[in-house]
Amino acid sequence: MRVALRSTPSITSAAKGFATKPIRQQQRAAFSTSRQHNARNQIYDTVRNPAAFQTYLQLSTSSRTPLLTLWTTSWCGTCRTVKPLLEELVGSARVGEAEGGVGLVEVEVDAPDIMAENMGLTYMITSIPTLLSFDAGEAQTETRVVDGKRLRDRAWLEEWIRNEARRWKS
């Protein structure tokens, strides 16, 4: 999606900063969108409500990439170790891009809106942290990962991400 940038007419210096702010926001949005369009792997903002989760599922489905979800809580120490590792693998190391790409999102199970909707129960989250992939909006429970040792094993995670990215190709 491209955002059309337009120039503003000449205005006084007092109003200039106020009037140009929307234009700068449009420029940032256009740059951000064009960067995201070229990238295959995506890291999304943390989910704290069901509507955001549904949005990311729809984005994943429309972009034809699996959505990797890391189910965490605010009190989980292992989660604080696993999340940066996953973000590094998906983000800077780009693991899975050669296979078609993935999206990654953290879902905070103990967020009030997530708890109110019983999303943990809906997706059978029985252990924290849990790594669960969604393919075309469907939870891939057979490849769910709940073993803390595996979640901290970089080589194992790299292969898991690649396998999930290949899911769309088969």
N, C-alpha and C positions, 0 to 999 in steps of 0.2 A: 504494500500500500504506500503510495506516495502522497505527501502532504504538499499542497501548493503553497509556495512562499510568495508573499506579495510585499511590496515596499509600502511604507507608510508615507503619507503626505507630510510636508514640512510642518512642524509644530513647535510651539514654544519650548524652551529648555526646561521649564518647570514641569511641563506635562510629558516631556519626551521620554523619561525613564518609565513612566506608567504605561504610555501608549505602546512602547516597543516590547514590553515584557511578553505579551501573547505571541508576538512574532518570534522571539527567542525560544519560547516554549515549543512553537511549531517546528523550528529548526532542529531543536534537540529531539523532538519526536520523530522527525524525518530521518535523522542520523541514526537513532536507536532502531527504528523499524528497518532501515536498510541493512544495518549490521546484523540484526536478527534474521532477516530474510536469507542472507548468505550463509549463516551458520546452520549446521545440522543439529548439533547438540544444544539443548536449552536448559538453563537452570532457572526455575521459577521462584517467586517469593513464597515464604512459608505460608501454609494453609492453616487458618484459624476459624474458618466457617465453611459450611457445605457448599455455598454458592461459588466460592473461589475454587474449590475442588472440582466441581462440575465444569467450570470454565476451563480448567487445565485438562480435564479429560476430553473435552470437545476440541481444544487446540491440538492435543495429541492425536486424536482420531483424524482431524482434518489435515494435519501435516503428515499423516501416515508414519508416525514414530511412536514406539512404546513409551509409556509414562512410568518412570521408576519412582516409587513413593517410599520414603523413609518415614515410618511411623514412630514418633518420639513423644517424650513428655518433658516438661520443664526440669524435672528432678533427676533425669537419667544421665549418669556419668558416661556410660558407654556411648550413648547417643552423641555426646560432645566430642568423642573421638572419631566416630564413624562418619558423621556429617561432613567435616572438612576433607576427609579422605575421599568420599564420594564426589564432593564438589570439585576437588582437584582432578580426579580421574575423568569426570564428565566435562569439566570446564577447560582447564589449561592443558591436560594431557589428551583431551578429545577422544578418549576411548569409546569405541562404538560408532564413530562417524564413518569409518570406512565401510561399515556394515549397514549403514543407512541412518544412523543417528538415534538419539534417545532424548527424552526430557526427564528432568529430575526435580522433585518437589518434596519438601519435608511437610508432614502432616502432624500437627501437635494434637495428640489424642486428648490431652487434658485441657484444651482450650474450651471455654464454656459452651460455645455454639456447636463444636464437634461433639462434646459430651451430650448435649441436649438432643442431638439427632441420632445418638448411638451409632456413630459411624464405625467405631472400633468393632462393635458387634456385627454390623452389616458386612464388613469385610473380614470377619473372623480374626481380628488382631488379638492374639492371646498372650503375646510376649512383646516386651519393649527392649530394644528396638526391633522392628520388623521391616524387612525390605520386600516390597511387593510390587510386581510389575503389572501394568494394565496394557492390554493389547486390544485396540478397537473398542475401548471403553469397558472391556471385560477383565476382571481380576484373574490373574494367572496364579491361582493358589498352588498349583503343583510345583512351581519354582520359587515359592515364598521362602525367604531366608530369615530364620530366627536365632541362629547360632552366633553368639557374640564373637567367638574366635574367628569364624569365617568372615564376619562383617569387618574385622580388623585386618584381614589378610589381603594385602594389596593385589597379589598375583591372582588369587581366587576371585576377587571382586572384578578385576579386569576381564577375566574370562566369562563371568556371569553377565556382565554388561554387554559384552560382544554377543553372547548367545541370545540375550533379550533383544538386541538390535537386529539380529538376523531373523527374528520371528516374523517380521513383515515380509521378508523376502521369500519365505516358504509358502 
